[in-house]
Each structure stands twice: as C-alpha cells, then as structure tokens.
Amino acid sequence: MNHPSLLVVACVLAGLLVLYLTLAARRLDRLHQTVVKSRRALELALHARAEYAREFAAEGGLDVAASILLTDAADACLREGINPIVDDGLDGLPLDVARGAASDRRTIESSMSRTLRLTVDELEEEDVSAEFKPLLDKLSRARLDVRLTRTFHNSHVDQIRRVRRSFYVRLFFLAGRAPAPATVDIDDE
C-alpha cells in the first residue's frame, strides 16, 4: 500500500470510530431520558396508590383502626411526594438536599406497602361490599402499577450501568457529567 491509500484507510477508520462513538453517546443519552421518564411514571404510580388508599380508607371500606392506619400512611406518602425517591441528582436537586429527603421518602413508601398488607390484604372477598369493590380494584391496580413501574425503572438503570461500565464509554468519557442513576429500592408488595 502506498501513502495515499493508508491515509484513506486511516480516515475511513477514524470516521467509523467517530460514528460509533456518536451513536453510543446518543444511546446513552436516550437511556438517561428513559430513566427520567420511567422515574416520573413511578412517581405518578406512587401518588395514585396513596390517593386510592386514602380514598378507600375514607370511604369506610375498612374498620376504624385500619382506616386510621391507612389514612396516616397515605397522608405521609402524599406529603413526602414532593421529595425525590432517589438521591442520584437526576431530579435536578442538589445532592446534599436530596440525600436525606430521598431516604425518608423510600422509608415512607415502604411503610405504605406494609400498611396496605396489614389492612387491605387482610380483607376477605366477602368482607368487601359491592360499593367498595370498584375502589378496591383501583387500589389493587395502582399497587400493581407501582411494582411494574419500579421494575421497569430499575431495568433501565441496569442498562445504563452496563453501558457506562463499557470500555469505550469510560475511555472517551461519553457519559460526560451526567450523574449515574440509582435504582429505587422500596418494599412494593
């Protein structure tokens, strides 16, 4: 091969490398956007679960003690719903502000799940009157939505972690200054 041929081959290889790195950076950016979207969906599912739980407790579908427990748990979730669910910086809050709030929020959401198991899951099918059945179905669907959206979110986070660990992403600093997303670890049963 002569000198001009080597130059052409080197330019083609450099162009392919740039194309590959551009596509990888775009993929990483899309994955970050997907994580943010799935986190928003999880936030909405958690909010809906708390709303339906509070409504079910207020409507009289439970005994007085269970209603009080469920109402308190739902109110705590709704009150803390303005805080981020994880403290990885993707929510735009400074990390020092988000750290304590996210930990508290995860604890409260897990407590809500335990309260639902202690109150709603203990109901027998015949204990629920026909007037409360549609609301109970909405609550059950909201609980399922929380489990599914959390699973999807954590799956997207795992994809990003795999891509960010790859050699070419680290070598060429393709992730830039984007914070590494964190999984949402709560009791959602």
N, C-alpha and C positions, 0 to 999 in steps of 0.2 A: 504494500500500500504506500502510496505517496503522501506527501504532506497535506495537500488539499483534501484528500479522502479522509484522512484522520481527523481533520478539522470538521468536516461534515458529520462524521460519525460522533465526534465529541459533542457537537451542537445538538444533534438529534437525541443523544443520551441525556444531555443537560435539559433539553426541552421536555423529554419524557419524565425526568425526575421532578421538574417544576410542576408539570401537570399532575403527577401522582401526589405530590405534597399539597397542591391546591385542592385536589379532590378530598384528600384526607382531612385537611383543615376545615373544609366545608362540611364534611360528615360529622366531625367533632362539634362544630357549631350547631348543626341540626340536632345532634343528640342533646346538647345543652338546652336548646329551645324545647325539645321534647320533655326533658326532665322538668323544666319550669312549668310547662303545660300540665304535665301529669301531677305535679305538686298542687297546682291550682285546682285540678279536679279532685284531688284528695281533700283539700281544704273545704271545697263545696260539699263533698260527701260527709265529712265530719260535722259540718254545720247542719246539714239536713238531718243527720242522725240525732243530733242534740235537739233540734226543733221538734222532730216527730216524737222523741222520747218525752220531752216536756209536755207536748200536747196530749200524749197518751196518758201521762200521769195526771194531768189537769182534768181530763175528761172523766175520770173515775173508773178507769179500766182496772185499777189495782186497789188493794186495801190501803188504808190511810198511811201506815208506816212505809210501805213500799212506794207509795206516791210521793211522800216527803223525800225519801232517799233518792228516787229517780229525778225528781224536780231539782233537788240540790245539785246532783251530778250534772244534769243538763244545763242548769244555770251557770255552773262553773266552767263548763266547756264553751258555752256561748260568750261568757265574759273573757275567757282567755283566747278566744278565737282570733283576736287581732294580733296575737303574738305568732312568730314563725314556729313551725312544727320541728324544724331542724336548724342548727346554727352553722350552716356552711357558707353563708354570705351570698347565696343566690337570690335571696329575698331583697337585697339592696340595703339591709340594715347593717350598721357597723357590728363586727363580730363581738365586741365586748358587750354591746347592748343585747344582742340576740342570744348569747350563751345561756344565761340564767333563765330567760323567758322561755326558750325552747325546751329546756329540761323540765320546767314546771308544766308546760303545755303537754308534753308527752306523758307525764305522770297523771295529769288530769284526764286526758283522753283514755289512758289505760284504766283509770279508776271508773270512768264511764262504762267501759266494756264490762268490768267486773260487776258493777251495779246492775247493768242490764241482765247479766247472767243470773244474779241473785233475785231479781224481781220479775222480769218479763219471762225469762226462760223457765221459771218455776211454775208458770201458769199452765194448767191443763187445758186442752182444747175445749172441753165442755165448760170451763170456768169463764171463758170469754163470750160475752153476749154478742148477738149479731150486730148491734150498733157499734161496737168497738172493733169488730173484725177488720173493716177496711183500714182503720188507723193502725192496727197491729200489723197488717200486711205492708203498709207503707214503711213502718219502722223496721220490719224484717228486711225489706228491700234496701233500705238505707244502710242497714248493718252489712248486708252483702256488698253493697257498693263500696263501703269503706274497705272491706277486705280485698276486693278486686282492685280498686284504685291504688291501694298501698302496694299490692303485689306488682302491678304494672310499674309503678314509680320505682320500686326497688330494682326491678328488672332493667329499667332504663339506666339507673345509676350504675348497675353492674356492667352494662355495655360501655358506658363512658370510662369506667375504671379500667376495663380491658384495653380500650383504645389508648387511654392516657399512659398505660404501662408499656405500650409497644415502643420498640427501639426508635423508630423514625420520628414518633411524636416527641419523645424526650430529646433526641439529638437535635432536631430542628425547632424545638420549643414551639410546637404547633398549638398547644393549649393556651399559650400566652399567659395572661394574668388571670384568666377565668378561674374562680375557685372550684376546687374539686367537690362535686355534690356528695351529700351524705344520704344514707338510707334512712327511712323512717321506721324506727323500731318501737312499736307500741303493741299492747295487747289489743287485738281487734276481733277477737272471737265473740 
